[in-house]
Structure formats: structure tokens, C-alpha cells
Amino acid sequence: MQRVLLIEDDEAISEMVGSYLTKEGYEVVQAFDGEAAVSRFMGGPAYDLVLLDLMLPKRSGTDVLQVIRSGSLVPVLIMSAKDSDVDKALGLGFGADDYITKPFSMIELAARVKAAIRRAGYAAAGSQAGGAGSVEAQPDKPKVIELRGLAVDLDNFSARKNGEEVKLTAKEFQILKLFVSSPGRVFTKAQIYSLIWEEDYFGDENVINVHMRRLREKIEDDPSHPVYIKTLWGIGYKLGDMLQ
């Protein structure tokens, strides 16, 4: 049975979400404040997904997210009454995988939970068999792709810049792998979203923009003038002419 950590201080919402997900076949563990959330996450068996409210007593949701991301790639789905682009960017920027705004339907929430767990399963399988997600390395391609100063290890789900490890989230690695596995190909935002998130793209550019910005901050010498992943304005992105 897949385990979900539900972090929500509103007991009525927590009960509603918890009951629905339990009926859907999940084991749901509840936490009503940030300190309890960290304790439950760190002190028990592994979770398959975390549902996280941003507005929490004792310890903020962003603080909890940072603790989770410091040692885990478990999918995190933020559910919050805050729906501004800034709030979404903040949550995604700290490493959340998805963001749903209150009020939401239980059907939509359950669908996103299922999709996030499925994607995480693909990523885990890919990391053991040559990569992450649905973008698979071709057998005739090198297991480690060398770019100028950047080495992307498709087998070990990792990257190094000038010999030092680059700490990427699962989504960031999947995006990077997408480009290094297809040099010369241009990807639109819709194609990136469809391949990485495995869902239909409805024009929400914020998710792509945030993940691309975070990835560039980690791999580029000057993120404002990227050389590894180039922007083709009005079209999409492509790998720069960096292959050795």
C-alpha cells in the first residue's frame, strides 16, 4: 500500500482529504503542524508522496519542504490557498513537484497524487537502468555525456560540474537528460511538460520557467547568459553546442 504524508493544519480539510485518499487505497499519515510533519517524515517508514500545506503553525511549509528536499526526492504536492505566481514559484523553486490551489476537487487531487507517484516510480526505475522518467538513453549513446565542464551520468542519475557534484532534483535531472540525450533538437515548453510531467500541457508556463531557472542556476556559470541550455525565443529550448 502506498503511503502518503498529509500535512495540513485545518483538521476539517485534513479529514476530508485523508478519508478520500484512504478510500482510494492509500495509507494516509496526518500531521497538523510543521514540527510534527518533520518528525513523522524523519521518524517512520518511507513515504510515496507528501501533501503539504504552506501555511502551517510552529514551522512553515517552505521550511518543511527544505528539510524534506535535503535528503529525499519523494514527490511533494503543495496544496495552498495562495494562488499567486510568486507563491507557486516559491514552492516549486524549493523543490515541490506540483501545486494545487484551494479549493480543489477530490477527483483532481487524487488524479495528481496518482500521477506524481507514477512519475516518481518511473524516475526511480530510470535511475537504476540508465536514467530518469520516460526519456531513456539509447543503447548506442555513452552512459556519461561530457559537455564542457559538465558530466551527466545517465546510469547513476547524477551530474558533476568541474568535478564537483551538482545536486539536482528528479525533475531537474530529467530536463537536463532530455536535452543532453537529444543534441540539436528544439523542445517547446509543451513538449517538455508532456515528456517530463507526462500530462497534457495547458499553457501554465510557470512550472517550466521555475524548473528551467533552477536548473540553470546550478549548471551555468552565468544563468542570465546560459550556454548549456539555450533559449530560442518564441520557440523553446535546445542544447547549446557544448558536446566534446
Number of C-alpha atoms within 10 A of each C-alpha: 8 12 17 23 22 22 28 27 19 13 13 10 12 17 14 11 19 21 14 17 19 14 9 11 11 16 18 22 17 20 21 18 21 26 17 17 26 18 11 18 19 13 9 8 9 15 17 22 22 26 24 26 28 24 20 21 14 11 16 15 23 23 16 23 24 15 14 21 17 11 9 12 20 21 26 26 24 23 23 21 14 15 13 10 11 11 15 21 18 14 25 24 18 17 27 27 22 19 22 20 15 12 10 12 12 13 11 11 19 15 11 17 21 13 15 23 19 16 20 21 17 16 24 17 15 22 20 13 15 19 26 30 26 17 20 17 21 10 8 6 10 14 16 16 17 17 16 13 14 21 19 23 20 27 17 16 23 20 23 16 17 11 10 11 12 18 15 19 22 25 24 20 23 25 22 21 24 25 21 23 19 14 14 13 13 18 20 16 19 17 15 20 21 13 18 20 19 16 12 11 14 8 11 11 12 14 19 16 14 19 21 19 14 18 22 21 14 15 23 17 13 11 17 10 12 15 18 23 22 15 18 12 7 7 11 15 20 21 22 17 14 15 13 8
